Amino acid sequence: MLQWMAWTWPTAAFFLFIAAALVTMVFWERAAPGGGPRRGVFGLDTTRGDRLFIALVGSAFIFLGWLFFYGTPLWGGLVIALLWAGFVFRWV
């Protein structure tokens, strides 16, 4: 089924996760409108969308670094990326 683009199931799951994160953000904004900017530990004024973007970009670099230094499997990188996302949404 995914042969037409040489995708693997993990790649498809990654893009489904990104889509689910965006849909979740839409419902979160509808449930609690506003989500005004707040100043975090990095001194940036960020909104929910900004924090999602920072978490995703940071996670990409975490996974790339994990692949460079340790290779596969990526479970360690996943744990670090989830901790990073929690940090970003709580304190950034």
N, C-alpha and C positions, 0 to 999 in steps of 0.2 A: 504494500500500500504506500509506503514512503519511498519506493525505489525511484520515482520520477525525479527526485531532487537529491538523491544520495543522502538522505537524512537518516539518522539513527533515532531510536526511541528516546535516548537521553536528550538529544537535541530537540525533538518535538516536545518533550516534557518541559524543557527549559522555556520554550516559547509559550507553551500553555500556562506555565507559572507566571510569566510576564503579563499575559492577557488577564489571568485571574487577579493579579495584583492591581492592575488598572481598573478592572471592574469593581473590586473591593473598595478602591479609593473613591470611585463614583458613588457607591452606596454609603460609604462613610460620610462623604460630603453632603449627601442628601439627608442622612440621619442627624448629623450635627453640622449645620452650615457654618461657614466662616472659617474656622480653623486658622485664625489670624496668625500672622508671623510672630515668631518668638526668637529671642536671642539666646543662642546656645553657647557651649564651651569654646567653640571656635570663633566666636564673636560675629557670626553671620546671622542675619535675620532670615529665617527659613519658614516656609509653609509645609504642609503635609506633602505636597507634590515634590517640593525641593528635597525633603528628607528621603522620599522614595528614590528619587534620582541619585542622590548621594550614596544611598545604601546599595543600589544596583551597580553603580560605577565602581564603588569600593569593592564590592563582592567580585566583580569581574577581575580586578587587579589581584585580589586575594587568590582567586583560583589560578590565574596565570602564574603568580609567584609560587603557589603550591606545585603546579605542574613543573615549573623550572627546577625547583629544589628537590622535590620528592617524587614526582611522577604520579602514576596512578597507584592505588585508588584515591579518590578525591574526598573521602569521608572526613579527613582532618580539615581540609579546606572548607568543607560544608559547615563544620562546627564553628570555625573561625568566622565565616561569612555570616552565619546566623547570629553570633555574638556581636559582630560589627553592626548588623541591621538593628538589633536590639538597642545597642549603644546610640546609634544615629536617631532612632525614633524617640528615645528617652531623653537624651541630653544634648542633641544638636539642634 
